[in-house]
Amino acid sequence: MPDRFSQTLARFFLLTLLSALPGFAAAMEPLIGCRIPTNDAVSGLVAGSDNTVIALRPDGRPVIAYFDPPPANLLKLLLCDDRECTSGTTRLIEANAVASSVDLSLVLKPGGEPVLSYYNKLSAPQGARVYVCSDADCSSGASLPLTSGVGFGITTNVSLSPGARPFVTLCDRRNVVDDLVACRCGDSSCTNAQCRVVHDAAPAGLYSDTLWRADDTALIAHVGYSGANVYQCSNADCSSGVNHLVVPPTSGGTGYSAIAARQDGRPLMVFGAFYGSDPLQPAVAMLADCADSNCTTATPRVLDATQRYLRIVRMAMRPNGRAFIVYGEAQGQNSLYFHQCLDRNCSSGRNGIVTAGAEYGHDLAMRDDGVAVVVYRPRNSGKIKLAFCSLPTDLIFFDDFDPR
């Protein structure tokens, strides 16, 4: 019987020959499946929808930030001991903290120190904050208020520039018309920060997501009634730049953006396109295929044509350069859905279900081995769980093989 190396080598030569056939790599990739362990990452919370976000350490161990809803009113951080999060250490970040399901964000510094951004509508001063842990275990840390005022700082997103300085984008809704604001920390500990309105020409600035390039400039995806936008910062502090309207609005506007770069540097952006006057706003999951590295223009594509009460669209890139996208719904089965892109431009894909019966307030991160880790709250449970979405183990070879 051939050994494992000989089998792999034979498969490689066979796939190399067959890869010349149009669409071969996409056609051979099976549907991704999601596994949900029996253990809970967190239990004993107040039941209901609230923001839960995730980041992964290099070895795949999750770090999870979450709100425990009223009457608890707590913002906490869970540092998992293993990749399945069967145990871990919980840190209290702030007491008397309340936000909506899209106001919390998390990133890890190169040394493993967690950094959180969030909007607190309960404690004075009401507004956005950034919290930087002093070490990888978050044994201590410091919070810095970024904004002050009702509605000033909703839908925060935190990222790290190549210099490891935290960078927070948020929305200013004080004057009803939404504006995009960028806050750049003065150092890696964010002992000070400067916030600027970077786009106020049309209602936008909601649900932002940031992509950093090697030249220390950022692209900020953001949405609103003006459509799906990408703001191109001209320098590291984002003191100036230009906004690109990449997809015009539908009758109900746009929401829940995420952005990531392909291997050639061109971004992909995902978002929800809303329709009609229904207060819950049915929507479809959309993708913007950017034509260049600055996303000055883009081709829109529908990822899932089923209109749902769409909530929170997340995206991460698999090791082969293909995107994996997760989105939820507020009614119906309250399912978490995924879209599996079958090429690097996401010109085609497959839709599937992560799990049914989930609150909206989920997040997504990608392991180095191509396993997508989804954090979510089962409906009416007061729990937080993880789902691990990947190709079948015996076909993982195909996940690393993409000749295009």
C-alpha positions as CSV (number, residue, x, y, z in Angstrom):
1,M,0.0,0.0,0.0
2,P,1.4,3.5,-0.9
3,D,2.5,5.5,2.1
4,R,0.9,8.9,2.9
5,F,3.6,10.9,1.2
6,S,3.3,8.9,-2.0
7,Q,-0.5,9.3,-2.0
8,T,-0.2,13.1,-1.5
9,L,2.4,13.4,-4.2
10,A,0.2,11.4,-6.6
11,R,-2.7,13.7,-5.8
12,F,-0.6,16.7,-6.4
13,F,0.4,15.7,-9.9
14,L,-3.2,14.7,-10.7
15,L,-4.5,18.0,-9.5
16,T,-1.8,19.9,-11.4
17,L,-2.9,18.2,-14.7
18,L,-6.6,18.7,-14.0
19,S,-6.2,22.3,-12.8
20,A,-6.1,23.5,-16.4
21,L,-9.8,22.6,-16.7
22,P,-12.0,25.7,-16.1
23,G,-13.6,25.8,-12.7
24,F,-11.9,22.6,-11.5
25,A,-10.7,23.9,-8.2
26,A,-14.1,25.3,-7.3
27,A,-16.0,22.3,-8.5
28,M,-13.9,19.9,-6.4
29,E,-14.3,21.8,-3.2
30,P,-17.1,20.2,-1.0
31,L,-19.5,22.2,1.1
32,I,-17.9,23.4,4.4
33,G,-19.4,21.7,7.5
34,C,-19.7,23.2,11.0
35,R,-19.1,21.3,14.2
36,I,-20.4,22.6,17.5
37,P,-18.8,21.1,20.7
38,T,-21.0,20.1,23.6
39,N,-19.2,22.4,26.0
40,D,-20.2,26.0,26.5
41,A,-17.6,28.7,26.4
42,V,-19.7,30.8,28.8
43,S,-22.9,30.1,30.7
44,G,-25.1,31.7,33.3
45,L,-25.6,35.0,31.4
46,V,-28.8,36.9,31.1
47,A,-30.6,35.5,28.0
48,G,-30.9,37.8,24.9
49,S,-29.0,39.3,22.0
50,D,-25.9,41.1,22.8
51,N,-22.5,41.7,21.2
52,T,-19.9,38.9,21.4
53,V,-16.6,39.2,19.5
54,I,-13.6,36.9,19.0
55,A,-9.9,37.0,18.2
56,L,-7.5,34.1,18.0
57,R,-4.0,33.6,19.4
58,P,-1.4,32.2,16.9
59,D,-2.0,28.7,18.4
60,G,-5.8,29.0,17.8
61,R,-6.9,29.7,21.3
62,P,-9.8,32.1,21.3
63,V,-10.1,35.3,23.2
64,I,-13.8,36.4,23.6
65,A,-15.2,39.7,24.7
66,Y,-18.8,39.9,25.6
67,F,-21.5,41.9,27.3
68,D,-23.6,40.3,30.1
69,P,-27.0,42.1,29.4
70,P,-29.1,44.0,32.0
71,P,-29.5,43.7,34.9
72,A,-25.9,42.4,35.1
73,N,-24.5,45.2,32.9
74,L,-21.0,43.8,32.7
75,L,-18.4,43.9,30.0
76,K,-16.1,40.8,30.3
77,L,-13.2,39.1,28.5
78,L,-12.6,35.4,28.4
79,L,-9.1,34.0,27.8
80,C,-9.5,30.4,26.6
81,D,-7.1,27.8,27.8
82,D,-7.4,25.6,24.6
83,R,-8.7,25.8,21.1
84,E,-12.1,24.4,22.1
85,C,-12.4,26.8,25.0
86,T,-13.2,24.0,27.5
87,S,-11.8,26.2,30.2
88,G,-10.5,29.7,30.6
89,T,-9.9,32.8,32.7
90,T,-12.6,35.6,32.8
91,R,-11.6,39.2,33.3
92,L,-14.1,42.0,34.2
93,I,-13.3,45.0,31.9
94,E,-16.0,47.4,33.0
95,A,-19.0,47.2,35.4
96,N,-22.2,49.2,34.7
97,A,-21.7,48.7,30.9
98,V,-24.5,48.4,28.4
99,A,-24.4,48.6,24.6
100,S,-26.3,47.3,21.6
101,S,-25.4,44.1,19.6
102,V,-22.9,45.9,17.3
103,D,-20.9,48.2,19.5
104,L,-18.0,46.0,20.7
105,S,-14.8,45.1,18.9
106,L,-11.6,43.2,19.8
107,V,-8.1,42.8,18.4
108,L,-4.8,41.3,19.8
109,K,-1.5,43.1,19.7
110,P,1.6,41.3,18.5
111,G,2.5,40.4,22.1
112,G,-1.0,38.9,22.6
113,E,-2.4,41.9,24.7
114,P,-6.2,42.3,24.0
115,V,-7.5,45.7,22.9
116,L,-11.2,46.4,23.0
117,S,-13.3,49.2,21.7
118,Y,-16.9,49.6,22.8
119,Y,-19.8,52.1,23.2
120,N,-21.2,52.4,26.7
121,K,-24.6,54.0,27.0
122,L,-24.9,53.5,30.8
123,S,-21.9,55.0,32.5
124,A,-20.8,58.6,32.4
125,P,-19.5,59.8,30.1
126,Q,-21.7,58.0,27.7
127,G,-19.7,57.3,24.5
128,A,-16.9,55.2,23.0
129,R,-14.0,53.8,24.9
130,V,-10.9,51.9,24.1
131,Y,-9.4,49.4,26.7
132,V,-5.9,48.1,26.4
133,C,-4.7,45.2,28.4
134,S,-1.3,45.5,29.9
135,D,-0.3,41.9,29.1
136,A,-1.5,38.8,27.2
137,D,-3.4,37.6,30.3
138,C,-5.1,41.0,30.8
139,S,-4.1,40.9,34.4
140,S,-4.6,44.7,34.3
141,G,-5.4,47.4,31.8
142,A,-6.5,51.0,31.2
143,S,-9.5,52.5,29.6
144,L,-9.5,55.7,27.6
145,P,-12.7,57.6,26.7
146,L,-12.7,58.5,23.1
147,T,-16.1,60.4,22.7
148,S,-18.7,61.9,24.9
149,G,-22.4,62.3,24.0
150,V,-25.5,60.3,23.4
151,G,-25.0,58.4,20.1
152,F,-21.4,59.6,19.7
153,G,-19.4,56.4,19.2
154,I,-21.9,53.7,18.2
155,T,-20.8,50.7,16.1
156,T,-17.1,50.8,17.0
157,N,-14.4,48.9,15.3
158,V,-10.8,48.5,16.6
159,S,-7.8,47.5,14.5
160,L,-4.0,47.8,14.7
161,S,-1.9,49.8,12.3
162,P,1.4,48.1,11.3
163,G,3.0,50.1,14.1
164,A,0.6,48.4,16.6
165,R,-1.1,51.6,17.5
166,P,-4.8,51.0,18.1
167,F,-7.1,52.7,15.6
168,V,-10.9,53.0,16.3
169,T,-13.6,53.9,13.8
170,L,-17.1,54.7,15.0
171,C,-20.2,56.5,14.0
172,D,-21.4,60.0,15.3
173,R,-25.2,60.0,15.4
174,R,-25.6,63.1,17.6
175,N,-27.1,65.1,14.8
176,V,-29.2,62.2,13.4
177,V,-27.2,62.3,10.2
178,D,-24.5,59.6,10.6
179,D,-20.8,60.6,10.2
180,L,-17.7,58.4,10.1
181,V,-15.1,59.2,12.8
182,A,-11.6,57.8,13.1
183,C,-9.6,57.8,16.3
184,R,-5.8,57.2,16.1
185,C,-4.0,56.3,19.4
186,G,-0.8,58.2,20.0
187,D,1.0,55.0,21.2
188,S,0.5,51.3,21.5
189,S,-1.0,51.6,24.9
190,C,-3.4,54.3,23.7
191,T,-2.6,56.7,26.6
192,N,-4.0,59.4,24.3
193,A,-5.9,59.6,21.0
194,Q,-7.1,62.0,18.4
195,C,-10.5,61.6,16.8
196,R,-11.5,63.2,13.5
197,V,-14.7,63.3,11.4
198,V,-13.4,61.8,8.2
199,H,-16.7,61.6,6.2
200,D,-19.8,63.7,6.7
201,A,-21.1,64.3,3.2
202,A,-23.9,61.7,3.3
203,P,-25.6,59.4,5.9
204,A,-23.0,56.7,6.4
205,G,-20.3,55.8,9.0
206,L,-22.2,52.8,10.5
207,Y,-20.8,49.3,11.1
208,S,-17.3,50.2,10.0
209,D,-14.4,47.7,9.4
210,T,-10.8,48.6,8.7
211,L,-8.2,47.1,6.4
212,W,-4.6,48.2,6.9
213,R,-2.0,48.2,4.0
214,A,1.7,47.8,4.1
215,D,2.2,51.6,3.6
216,D,0.5,52.2,7.0
217,T,-2.7,53.6,5.4
218,A,-6.1,52.3,6.0
219,L,-9.3,51.5,4.0
220,I,-12.4,51.9,6.1
221,A,-15.6,50.1,4.9
222,H,-18.7,51.8,6.2
223,V,-22.4,51.8,5.3
224,G,-25.7,53.7,5.8
225,Y,-28.5,55.2,3.9
226,S,-26.0,56.6,1.4
227,G,-25.0,53.1,0.3
228,A,-21.8,50.9,0.8
229,N,-18.7,53.0,1.0
230,V,-14.9,52.7,1.3
231,Y,-13.0,55.6,2.8
232,Q,-9.3,55.7,1.6
233,C,-7.0,57.3,4.2
234,S,-4.2,59.3,2.6
235,N,-1.8,58.9,5.6
236,A,-1.2,56.9,8.8
237,D,-3.3,59.3,11.0
238,C,-6.2,59.3,8.5
239,S,-6.2,63.1,8.7
240,S,-7.3,63.3,5.1
241,G,-8.6,61.0,2.4
242,V,-11.3,60.3,-0.1
243,N,-14.5,58.4,0.1
244,H,-15.6,56.0,-2.6
245,L,-19.3,55.1,-2.9
246,V,-18.8,51.6,-4.2
247,V,-22.5,50.4,-4.2
248,P,-25.4,52.8,-4.3
249,P,-28.2,52.3,-1.8
250,T,-31.3,50.2,-2.2
251,S,-34.7,51.5,-0.9
252,G,-33.7,50.8,2.7
253,G,-30.0,51.6,2.8
254,T,-27.1,49.3,3.7
255,G,-25.7,47.8,6.9
256,Y,-23.2,45.6,8.6
257,S,-20.0,45.9,6.6
258,A,-16.7,43.9,6.6
259,I,-13.6,44.2,4.4
260,A,-10.6,42.0,3.7
261,A,-7.8,41.9,1.1
262,R,-7.2,39.3,-1.5
263,Q,-3.8,38.0,-2.2
264,D,-3.3,40.6,-5.0
265,G,-4.2,43.4,-2.7
266,R,-7.7,44.1,-4.0
267,P,-10.3,44.2,-1.3
268,L,-13.6,42.4,-1.0
269,M,-16.4,44.1,1.0
270,V,-19.5,42.4,2.3
271,F,-22.7,44.1,3.6
272,G,-26.4,43.9,3.8
273,A,-28.7,45.6,1.3
274,F,-32.0,46.5,2.9
275,Y,-35.4,46.8,1.3
276,G,-38.8,48.4,1.9
277,S,-40.4,50.2,4.9
278,D,-40.7,47.2,7.2
279,P,-39.3,48.4,10.6
280,L,-37.2,45.2,10.8
281,Q,-35.9,45.8,7.2
282,P,-35.6,42.6,5.2
283,A,-32.2,42.4,3.5
284,V,-30.0,40.2,1.3
285,A,-26.3,39.6,1.9
286,M,-24.2,41.4,-0.8
287,L,-20.5,41.5,-1.9
288,A,-18.6,44.3,-3.5
289,D,-15.8,43.1,-5.7
290,C,-13.3,46.0,-5.7
291,A,-11.7,46.7,-9.1
292,D,-8.4,48.0,-7.6
293,S,-6.4,48.1,-4.3
294,N,-8.1,51.4,-3.2
295,C,-11.6,50.1,-4.1
296,T,-12.4,53.2,-6.1
297,T,-15.1,51.2,-7.9
298,A,-16.6,47.8,-7.3
299,T,-18.9,45.2,-8.9
300,P,-21.8,44.2,-6.6
301,R,-23.0,40.6,-6.3
302,V,-25.7,39.0,-4.4
303,L,-24.4,36.3,-2.1
304,D,-27.8,35.0,-0.8
305,A,-30.9,36.1,-2.7
306,T,-33.2,35.1,0.2
307,Q,-34.6,38.2,1.9
308,R,-34.2,37.9,5.7
309,Y,-34.2,40.2,8.6
310,L,-30.5,40.2,8.2
311,R,-28.1,40.9,11.1
312,I,-24.3,41.3,11.3
313,V,-22.2,40.2,8.3
314,R,-18.7,39.0,9.1
315,M,-15.9,37.9,6.7
316,A,-12.5,36.2,7.0
317,M,-10.0,34.9,4.5
318,R,-9.1,31.2,4.4
319,P,-5.4,30.2,3.8
320,N,-6.2,29.6,0.1
321,G,-7.3,33.2,-0.4
322,R,-11.1,32.5,-0.5
323,A,-13.5,34.4,1.7
324,F,-15.8,32.8,4.3
325,I,-18.8,34.9,5.3
326,V,-21.2,34.5,8.2
327,Y,-24.5,36.4,8.7
328,G,-27.5,36.1,11.0
329,E,-31.2,36.9,11.1
330,A,-33.5,38.4,13.6
331,Q,-36.7,36.4,12.8
332,G,-37.7,33.1,11.3
333,Q,-35.4,30.3,12.4
334,N,-32.9,32.8,13.9
335,S,-30.3,30.9,12.0
336,L,-26.6,31.7,11.4
337,Y,-25.8,31.3,7.7
338,F,-22.5,31.1,5.8
339,H,-21.4,31.8,2.3
340,Q,-18.4,29.8,1.1
341,C,-16.6,31.6,-1.8
342,L,-15.4,29.1,-4.4
343,D,-12.7,31.4,-5.9
344,R,-10.6,34.3,-4.8
345,N,-13.0,36.8,-6.5
346,C,-16.0,35.2,-4.9
347,S,-17.6,35.0,-8.4
348,S,-19.5,31.9,-7.2
349,G,-20.1,30.2,-3.9
350,R,-22.3,27.9,-1.8
351,N,-24.6,28.8,1.1
352,G,-25.0,26.8,4.2
353,I,-26.1,27.0,7.9
354,V,-23.8,27.3,10.8
355,T,-26.6,26.6,13.3
356,A,-30.3,27.3,13.9
357,G,-31.6,29.1,16.9
358,A,-29.0,31.8,17.4
359,E,-29.2,35.3,18.8
360,Y,-27.7,38.0,16.7
361,G,-24.4,39.2,18.1
362,H,-22.0,36.7,16.5
363,D,-18.4,37.1,15.2
364,L,-15.9,35.2,13.1
365,A,-12.1,34.5,13.1
366,M,-10.0,32.3,10.9
367,R,-7.3,29.8,12.1
368,D,-4.1,29.3,10.2
369,D,-5.3,25.7,9.3
370,G,-8.3,27.1,7.5
371,V,-10.9,26.4,10.3
372,A,-13.3,29.2,10.7
373,V,-14.3,29.8,14.4
374,V,-17.7,31.4,14.9
375,V,-18.8,32.6,18.3
376,Y,-22.5,33.0,19.0
377,R,-25.2,32.9,21.6
378,P,-27.8,30.1,21.4
379,R,-31.3,31.6,21.4
380,N,-32.8,32.3,24.9
381,S,-30.0,30.3,26.6
382,G,-27.7,32.7,28.4
383,K,-24.8,30.9,26.9
384,I,-21.9,31.5,24.5
385,K,-20.7,28.7,22.2
386,L,-18.2,28.2,19.5
387,A,-18.7,26.6,16.1
388,F,-15.8,25.2,14.0
389,C,-16.4,25.4,10.2
390,S,-14.1,23.6,7.8
391,L,-13.8,21.2,4.9
392,P,-13.9,17.4,5.6
393,T,-10.6,16.4,7.2
394,D,-9.7,13.9,4.4
395,L,-10.1,16.7,1.8
396,I,-8.2,19.4,3.5
397,F,-5.6,19.1,0.8
398,F,-8.0,20.8,-1.6
399,D,-8.3,23.8,0.7
400,D,-4.7,24.5,0.2
401,F,-4.7,24.0,-3.6
402,D,-5.9,26.8,-5.8
403,P,-4.0,27.4,-9.0
404,R,-5.7,30.7,-9.7
